[in-house]
Amino acid sequence: MDNFSGIRAFTQVVKSGGFAAAAREMGLSRSVVNKTVINLEKELGVQLLQRSTRRVTPTDTGLAFHERCLHILSELDEATSAITAMQSRPTGNLRVNAPMSFGTLHLSKVLAEYMAQHPDVHVELVLNDRVVDAIEEGFDVTVRVGPSQATTSLVTRELATARRVLCASPEYLETWGEPSTPAELNTHRCLHYGYLGSGSKWRLHGPHGEQPFSIQCVMSSNNAEPLCDAAVNHQGIALLPTFIAGKALKTGQLRTILVDYPPTDITLSALYPRHRHLSTKVQLLVDLLSKRFGGQPYWDLVQ
């Protein structure tokens, strides 16, 4: 028999409290609904409903089965909605948030491609370097660069590993010398992402695992692009993600140092609210981000 028809009829009877009310909700005759549930009970070999002249109530077995049926029907409805949505043309507004540097250097190009593919979607891009509350501020997709964090309200899709390197210009290294161990960073001019403080440290991996090393910070910034510019102009050593330093590394304006003591990698992720995981416009953008940035990103040069 068609078990899904039986399950739908059974759950509607429980919800409505009787066969007549269930039949009205389903647009069927009472006899059809009754027969469908009876056939389901025969198929399962159990009694699901306790019938009387006044009311219909689920048996203990029926209650347990009803709970499972609700989950099954919910999954089926979601799958049906997803397939239907995939066939429709995405429209409406799409609010996207991303860090400033990544947004201007890389994300903007992908969004232009996305808009060309889906002209009925209107994109609102908000760039800043603070961690936003995607739910509270109403963002459909949030791109983050940093440690991957699980959350109950957001779906996290990891797109790529974002490498970081210690680098400086050849001219700086010729003038100041190239450090051979992280401990020597304390004698160099360092360009620091964050706030200037006497206790500034960089955490690097070495033979004994990850360790903090003190630095002499001559410039700090909450955005890494000015630090990259300062390093290119021979002002010191910077710890930078390759999505910012990649071009300067490729042209030879910067050179990686202390390659045996790498900084911890960070993660490029796309986050979106769980209730929007079936949205066509969201899913299409996340898929495009994964396609353009996934695997080994184009900016990630082996130095």
Residue pairs with C-beta under 8 A, 6 or more apart in sequence:
1 39
1 40
1 43
3 40
3 43
4 76
5 36
6 36
6 37
6 39
6 40
6 43
7 40
7 69
7 72
7 73
8 26
8 73
9 22
9 26
9 33
9 36
9 37
9 40
10 37
10 40
10 48
10 49
10 62
10 65
10 66
10 69
11 66
11 69
11 70
11 73
12 22
12 25
12 26
12 33
13 19
13 22
13 33
13 37
13 49
13 56
14 49
14 58
14 62
14 66
15 22
15 25
16 22
16 24
16 25
17 55
17 56
18 55
18 56
19 30
19 33
19 34
19 37
19 56
20 30
22 33
23 29
23 30
23 32
23 33
26 33
37 48
37 49
40 48
41 47
41 48
41 49
44 65
46 59
46 61
46 62
46 65
47 59
47 61
47 62
48 58
48 59
48 61
48 62
48 65
48 66
49 56
49 57
49 58
49 59
49 62
50 56
50 57
50 58
50 59
50 62
58 65
58 66
78 278
81 278
82 278
85 278
85 279
85 280
86 280
86 283
88 280
89 118
89 120
90 118
90 120
90 121
90 280
90 281
90 284
91 120
91 121
91 281
92 120
92 121
92 122
92 281
93 121
93 122
93 123
93 124
94 121
94 122
94 123
94 124
94 140
94 141
94 281
94 282
94 285
95 124
95 126
95 138
95 139
95 140
95 141
96 107
96 111
96 123
96 124
96 125
96 126
96 139
96 140
96 141
96 142
96 143
96 285
97 125
97 126
97 127
97 128
97 132
97 134
97 137
97 139
97 141
97 142
97 143
98 107
98 125
98 126
98 127
98 142
98 143
98 144
99 127
99 128
99 129
99 143
99 144
99 145
100 127
100 128
100 129
100 223
100 225
101 129
101 223
101 224
101 225
101 243
101 244
102 143
102 145
102 243
102 268
103 125
103 127
103 143
104 127
105 243
105 244
106 243
106 293
106 299
107 125
107 143
108 125
110 288
110 289
110 292
110 293
111 123
111 125
113 288
113 292
114 121
114 123
114 284
114 285
114 288
115 121
115 123
117 284
117 288
118 281
118 284
121 281
126 132
126 139
129 222
129 223
131 144
132 139
132 142
134 142
134 154
134 271
134 272
134 273
135 153
135 154
135 273
140 272
140 273
140 276
140 279
140 281
140 282
141 270
141 271
141 272
141 282
141 285
141 286
142 154
142 270
142 271
142 272
143 268
143 269
143 270
143 271
143 289
144 268
144 269
144 270
144 271
145 162
145 241
145 243
145 266
145 267
145 268
145 269
146 266
146 267
147 266
147 267
148 156
148 158
148 267
148 269
149 156
150 156
151 271
153 273
153 274
154 271
154 272
154 273
154 274
155 271
155 272
155 273
155 274
155 277
156 269
156 270
156 271
157 269
157 270
157 271
157 272
157 286
157 289
157 290
158 267
158 268
158 269
159 268
159 269
159 270
159 289
159 290
159 293
159 294
160 267
160 268
160 293
160 294
160 295
160 296
160 297
160 300
161 265
161 266
161 267
161 268
162 241
162 242
162 243
162 265
162 266
162 267
162 268
162 297
162 300
163 241
163 242
163 265
163 300
164 239
164 240
164 241
164 242
164 262
164 263
164 264
164 265
164 266
165 239
165 240
165 242
165 245
165 249
165 256
165 262
165 263
165 303
166 202
166 204
166 237
166 238
166 239
166 256
166 257
166 258
166 261
166 263
167 231
167 237
167 238
167 240
167 245
167 248
167 249
167 254
167 255
167 256
167 257
167 303
168 178
168 231
168 236
168 237
168 238
168 254
168 255
168 257
169 231
169 232
169 233
169 234
169 253
169 254
169 255
170 252
170 255
171 234
172 189
172 231
172 234
172 235
172 236
172 237
173 255
173 257
175 234
176 188
176 189
178 257
179 185
179 187
179 188
179 237
179 257
179 258
180 258
181 258
181 261
182 202
182 204
182 206
182 211
182 213
182 258
182 261
183 213
185 202
185 213
185 214
185 215
185 216
185 237
186 213
186 214
186 215
186 216
187 216
188 215
188 216
188 236
188 237
189 216
189 218
189 235
189 236
189 237
190 200
190 202
190 215
190 216
190 217
190 218
190 236
190 237
190 238
191 217
191 218
191 219
191 220
191 221
191 227
191 230
191 231
191 235
191 236
191 237
191 238
191 239
192 200
192 202
192 215
192 217
192 219
192 220
192 221
192 227
192 239
193 220
193 221
193 222
193 224
193 227
193 239
193 240
194 200
194 220
194 222
195 220
195 222
196 217
196 219
196 220
197 217
199 214
200 214
200 215
200 217
200 220
201 212
201 213
201 214
201 215
202 212
202 213
202 215
202 239
202 263
203 210
203 211
203 212
203 213
203 263
203 264
204 210
204 211
204 213
204 258
204 261
204 262
204 263
205 211
205 261
205 262
205 263
205 264
206 260
206 261
210 264
218 235
218 236
219 226
219 227
219 230
219 235
219 236
221 227
224 238
224 240
224 241
224 244
225 244
227 238
227 240
228 238
228 240
228 244
228 245
228 248
228 254
230 236
230 238
231 237
231 238
231 240
231 245
231 248
231 254
232 248
232 253
232 254
237 257
238 245
239 263
241 266
242 249
242 297
242 299
242 300
242 301
243 268
243 297
243 299
243 300
245 254
246 299
246 300
246 301
247 299
248 254
249 255
249 256
249 301
249 303
250 301
255 303
256 303
259 303
268 293
268 297
270 285
270 286
270 289
270 290
272 282
272 286
276 282
277 283
